[in-house]
Amino acid sequence: MSLNATKAQGNDYFLTRELLVALLVLIITIVLFVLWKKSRKANRDVLLVGLCDSGKTALYAYLLYNKPIQSFTSQVENLGDYKSKKNLLRLVDIPGHERVFTKYLDIYKNTCKGVMFVIDSETVETDLCDVAELLYRILTDVTLQSNKSKIIVLCNKQDKLMAKGSEVIKTLLEKELDTLRLTKSNQLESIDGKINKTILGKKKKRFEFAHCHVPVEFAEVSSASQDVVLEPIKDWLDKIQ
């Protein structure tokens, strides 16, 4: 075989190898891109959580259908797509009853991009312990923290005469959560001698929402048919990417 023929074969070999490498890189890039897009599409859930009768389902109905729907204490979730300015999100209205709340939270928190925590502004003082207990579970959930899920506290039913404003509710919750986290910490320490690693806020400092792992916003809204106020929710949803 001539020297030129050997060189030609060598060039063909290197060229073929380079093409195979380039093809392999292209395939890997496409696969990674598809997986990334699939992941972004999957992680599009926004959860509505709160105690029973807080007005979650009414807000859900107005956001999706711009009209009220018959609301009653449900044992199953409501699901619906919501088109924001930046994304197609899926709203998940989770039942507030304790027996089923944990079940549905565990199902959807892995794909959660945001949490809308709904409070009845008229009865918040009466229900403060239960509201704080539920909010504590959301704020200290490891999965929601790792997802960096955005959180907004919706002070609903602002049309009611005795409704508390968002600043008053924020102050009430900070005080109650400060007490609750100390109780939780002491309970865990008495059981196994260890401090809860997901303790809320900063150690040796009075709890403030500013100390949370992710920003917690507050907004005043209303789901009353004669006085619907949804703009703060829509603005917040538009910021979710």
C-alpha positions, 0 to 999 in steps of 0.5 A, a space after each residue: 500500500 502506498 504512503 498516500 493511500 495510508 494517509 488517506 485511510 488515516 484521515 478518513 478514520 479521524 474524520 469518521 471518529 470526529 463525526 461520531 463524537 460530534 453526533 454523540 454530543 448532539 444527541 446528548 445535548 438534545 436529550 438533556 434539553 428535552 429532559 430540561 423542558 420536561 422538568 420545567 413543564 412538570 414543575 408548574 403546580 401552584 397550591 392553594 392551601 388553608 383551613 376549611 371555609 377560608 375561601 380557597 375554592 372560591 378564589 380558585 373558581 374566579 381565577 380559572 372561570 371568572 365566576 363562582 362555583 358551588 363550594 362545599 367541604 371536599 375530600 378531593 383536590 381541584 385541578 385547572 390550568 392557569 395562563 400567566 404572562 410567563 407560564 402555563 401553571 396548574 392550580 391545585 386546590 387542596 382540601 383543608 380537612 386534616 385527614 386528606 390535607 397531608 395526602 394531597 400535599 405529599 402528592 403535589 409538593 414535589 412539583 410545586 412552584 408556589 403556594 397560596 396560603 389562604 386565610 379568612 381575615 374575619 375569623 383569623 383571631 379565633 382560628 389563629 392557632 390552627 392557621 399558624 400550625 398549618 402555615 408552620 408545616 408549609 414554611 418548614 417543609 423540606 421539599 418546598 424549601 428545596 424547590 424554592 417554592 414561592 409563598 404568598 399569604 392571601 388575607 381573604 374576605 376583605 369585604 367583611 366588616 370585621 376583616 383584619 388587614 394584612 399587616 395586622 394578620 402578619 403581626 399576629 402570625 409572627 407572634 404565634 409562629 414564634 411561640 409555636 416554633 419554640 414548642 416544636 423545638 422543645 418537643 423534638 429535643 425532649 424526644 431525641 435530644 436533638 434540635 429540629 434542623 428545619 426550625 423556623 426563622 433564626 435561632 435566638 431571635 424573635 421570628 419574622 417572616 423576613 427570616 424565612 428561607 424563601 420570601 413570604 408575601 402578603 396580600 389582601 383579596 376578596 372572593 365575594 361575588 359582589 366585590 372580587 379582588 384578585 389583582 394581587 394574586 394575578 400579579 404574583 402568579 405572573 412573577 412565577 417562572 
